[in-house]
Amino acid sequence: ASAAETEAVRARCAASRRPALVWAEGRRYPIRMLDRLPLRWLGRGVAPPNATAFRGEASRGEFFVFQLGVHAPLRPLQLLPSWTGLAMGGRPATRSSSGGGSSGSGSGSSASSGGGG
């Protein structure tokens, strides 16, 4: 993203007092840009707090890998991540021996803390 686009995100965060933004990515798009925001994220827009949903598919027996990209445009933050169980079709994702479920575990994370510039 350009400097102007990044500044617009920073201004929106300042106005709404949001200290951090989080984007979820699947394994197809590794998070590699640690010094600026990927245009792909800004193209999706900034979701309201706690409204981001990430959907993906895993083959039977496959570990489902995802990443979280965190941007702190106002000031550096110390992150203490936590999450609840994964869901599948509105139900908790569990390993099933009856053939109907799938495994849904594993996570990777990448945190980038921006200084607003």
Secondary structure as UniProt FT lines:
FT   HELIX           3..16
FT   STRAND          21..26
FT   TURN            27..28
FT   HELIX           39..44
FT   TURN            49..50
FT   TURN            60..61
FT   STRAND          66..71
FT   STRAND          87..88
FT   TURN            89..90
FT   STRAND          91..92
FT   STRAND          110..112
//
